[in-house]
Amino acid sequence: MALTRAWLADYTWEFVTAQNALLCEAKKAQHQPTSDGHDRTKQLWASRHREAMRLDEAVELCRRCHRLAPFCFYNGNTFAAIIRDVIHRLQLPADRAYVVRSLAGHIVAGVATREEEQAFLHFCGSLDERS
């Protein structure tokens, strides 16, 4: 049975917004919500981020939020940074953590190959309560 946790519970919408603002500031881009996706994404995040779910489901939620484009810039980077932090908290060996963060980031960005998705699902299946 796959491990379920409230992986994203610590990441409020205010945190998501602040993360995007920091990324925009670093790249000298305007931090601004979009008229199309912001409210829908905020509602989706608020309704789901505290739920217990499998890690691959948390990655999928981040991918969906990225695709809804709540901000004008750096949506993928915003949600990828969040899931990378979640994976960092697993305290994996450095080489394994790098690979898992990369796989998750590619999935969130929507550029993962089928093989990468399968490798990430395999990793998620290997998690247990000791993680």
KOLDRENDREN-290249 format. One record per residue: x, y, z of N, C-alpha, C in turn. Coordinates in steps of 0.05 Angstrom, whole numbers, padded with zeros to 5 digits, always signed. Example, Ala and Ser with C-alpha at 12.3 -4.5 7.8 and 13.67 -1.06 7.14 Angstrom:
+00264-00114+00156+00246-00090+00156+00264-00066+00156+00257-00045+00142+00273-00021+00143+00258+00001+00157
//
This chain:
+00017-00024+00000+00000+00000+00000+00018+00025+00000+00011+00044-00017+00027+00069-00019+00023+00087+00005+00044+00099+00013+00044+00118+00036+00027+00142+00030+00009+00149+00047-00007+00174+00045+00000+00192+00068+00002+00218+00061+00007+00239+00081-00005+00264+00070-00007+00283+00088-00016+00310+00080+00010+00325+00071+00021+00316+00049+00047+00326+00039+00048+00357+00036+00025+00368+00027+00025+00397+00020+00011+00414+00042+00005+00403+00064-00010+00417+00085+00004+00443+00094+00030+00443+00095+00044+00467+00105+00045+00490+00085+00036+00485+00060+00039+00504+00038+00012+00517+00033+00006+00538+00048-00019+00552+00045-00019+00568+00018-00042+00578+00011-00043+00594-00014-00025+00619-00011-00024+00630+00013-00007+00653+00018+00022+00646+00013+00030+00622+00021+00057+00612+00016+00062+00610-00014+00043+00598-00028+00045+00595-00058+00049+00622-00071+00033+00641-00062+00034+00668-00074+00061+00681-00068+00070+00678-00043+00096+00689-00035+00119+00676-00051+00117+00650-00055+00137+00636-00071+00139+00647-00099+00116+00651-00111+00115+00662-00138+00126+00691-00139+00120+00706-00118+00130+00734-00117+00160+00734-00115+00172+00716-00099+00201+00714-00097+00214+00707-00124+00202+00687-00137+00213+00679-00163+00211+00702-00183+00189+00716-00184+00186+00739-00202+00206+00761-00195+00209+00767-00170+00228+00788-00162+00257+00781-00170+00264+00756-00167+00291+00747-00174+00297+00750-00204+00276+00747-00220+00279+00749-00249+00269+00776-00260+00262+00794-00242+00253+00821-00250+00228+00819-00268+00210+00801-00260+00184+00798-00274+00162+00808-00256+00141+00817-00267+00119+00827-00251+00104+00804-00239+00101+00805-00213+00084+00785-00199+00055+00795-00200+00038+00779-00212+00010+00787-00215-00007+00763-00220-00031+00762-00207-00049+00740-00213-00061+00742-00240-00069+00720-00252-00082+00721-00278-00112+00723-00273-00126+00734-00293-00155+00736-00290-00169+00709-00296-00156+00692-00312-00169+00666-00319-00164+00645-00297-00140+00641-00289-00133+00618-00272-00130+00622-00243-00127+00647-00234-00120+00651-00206-00141+00641-00186-00166+00649-00190-00187+00642-00171-00192+00612-00171-00192+00600-00195-00197+00571-00197-00174+00555-00184-00150+00564-00188-00127+00550-00176-00127+00554-00145-00132+00578-00136-00134+00583-00108-00155+00565-00095-00177+00562-00107-00199+00546-00096-00191+00516-00096-00179+00507-00118-00170+00479-00119-00149+00474-00098-00129+00491-00095-00108+00488-00076-00120+00488-00047-00137+00507-00042-00149+00509-00015-00165+00484-00008-00178+00473-00028-00195+00449-00022-00179+00423-00020-00155+00423-00030-00140+00397-00031-00114+00396-00016-00100+00418-00012-00072+00417-00003-00069+00405+00025-00090+00405+00041-00087+00394+00068-00095+00364+00069-00104+00353+00047-00113+00325+00046-00089+00306+00048-00094+00283+00060-00075+00261+00059-00077+00249+00031-00055+00245+00018-00054+00234-00009-00027+00221-00013-00025+00205-00034+00000+00194-00042+00018+00216-00053+00044+00211-00052+00063+00231-00062+00058+00237-00092+00052+00217-00108+00047+00222-00136+00021+00238-00140+00002+00236-00121-00022+00253-00123-00015+00282-00116+00004+00286-00097+00012+00313-00090+00026+00326-00115+00042+00310-00128+00056+00320-00152+00035+00327-00174+00015+00310-00176-00006+00315-00196-00022+00340-00189-00027+00345-00164-00041+00370-00156-00024+00394-00164+00002+00393-00159+00020+00415-00167+00020+00418-00197+00020+00396-00212+00019+00398-00241-00007+00411-00251-00029+00403-00239-00055+00415-00246-00055+00445-00241-00045+00453-00217-00044+00481-00210-00026+00497-00229-00003+00485-00236+00014+00498-00256-00001+00503-00282-00015+00482-00292-00030+00484-00317-00052+00505-00316-00064+00509-00293-00085+00529-00291-00074+00558-00292-00049+00561-00289-00035+00587-00292-00047+00609-00274-00043+00607-00248-00055+00627-00230-00040+00654-00231-00015+00653-00240+00002+00677-00240+00011+00683-00269+00020+00707-00274+00029+00715-00301+00055+00701-00308+00072+00696-00289+00098+00685-00295+00105+00663-00274+00122+00644-00282+00135+00625-00265+00116+00606-00250+00094+00599-00262+00076+00580-00249+00089+00552-00245+00102+00543-00266+00115+00517-00264+00137+00517-00242+00153+00538-00243+00174+00541-00223+00163+00542-00194+00141+00556-00191+00128+00559-00165+00120+00532-00153+00106+00516-00169+00096+00491-00159+00117+00469-00158+00137+00471-00177+00159+00453-00176+00176+00458-00151+00179+00483-00143+00195+00489-00119+00181+00478-00094+00155+00479-00094+00140+00468-00071+00144+00437-00069+00141+00423-00091+00144+00394-00090+00173+00386-00085+00192+00402-00095+00220+00396-00088+00225+00399-00058+00212+00418-00045+00215+00421-00016+00203+00398-00002+00180+00388-00011+00168+00364+00000+00187+00341-00001+00200+00337-00024+00218+00315-00027+00243+00319-00011+00252+00343-00008+00275+00349+00010+00270+00340+00038+00245+00343+00047+00238+00335+00075+00239+00304+00079+00241+00289+00057+00243+00260+00060+00271+00252+00069+00290+00270+00067+00318+00266+00075+00330+00241+00062+00327+00240+00036+00339+00218+00021+00369+00223+00017+00383+00202+00011+00411+00206+00004+00413+00226-00020+00434+00242-00020+00436+00264-00039+00432+00256-00068+00444+00234-00077+00441+00226-00105+00413+00217-00111+00400+00203-00093+00373+00195-00098+00354+00219-00097+00358+00237-00078+00341+00261-00075+00342+00277-00101+00366+00280-00112+00369+00295-00137+00352+00283-00159+00353+00257-00162+00338+00244-00184+00308+00247-00179+00299+00242-00154+00270+00244-00148+00260+00272-00151+00275+00292-00143+00267+00320-00147+00265+00327-00176+00284+00317-00192+00284+00322-00220+00259+00309-00233+00254+00284-00227+00230+00271-00238+00205+00286-00230+00202+00293-00205+00178+00307-00196+00175+00334-00210+00197+00348-00213+00197+00374-00227+00189+00372-00256+00198+00351-00269+00190+00347-00297+00160+00341-00299+00150+00325-00280+00122+00319-00281+00105+00344-00276+00113+00360-00256+00098+00385-00251+00099+00403-00275+00122+00405-00288+00125+00422-00312+00111+00411-00336+00103+00386-00335+00089+00374-00358+00108+00365-00380+00133+00361-00374+00153+00353-00394+00164+00325-00389+00154+00311-00370+00164+00284-00363+00157+00264-00385+00176+00247-00390+00171+00225-00409+00156+00203-00394+00145+00185-00409+00131+00162-00397+00149+00147-00378+00174+00144-00386+00194+00129-00370+00199+00144-00344+00201+00171-00345+00204+00186-00320+00180+00184-00302+00157+00185-00313+00133+00182-00297+00132+00154-00284+00139+00134-00299+00140+00107-00287+00161+00104-00265+00184+00116-00270+00205+00116-00249+00196+00129-00224+00182+00152-00227+00172+00166-00203+00151+00149-00189+00133+00137-00204+00113+00120-00191+00126+00097-00177+00146+00086-00188+00161+00064-00175+00173+00074-00149+00185+00097-00149+00196+00109-00125+00174+00112-00104+00151+00123-00112+00129+00128-00093+00120+00102-00081+00119+00081-00097+00111+00055-00087+00131+00043-00067+00156+00053-00068+00176+00043-00050+00175+00057-00023+00160+00078-00021+00158+00093+00005+00142+00077+00025+00150+00078+00049+00134+00066+00071+00134+00084+00094+00122+00076+00116+00118+00093+00139+00145+00102+00151+00167+00089+00145+00193+00097+00156+00204+00122+00142+00193+00129+00119+00203+00152+00103+00196+00178+00116
//
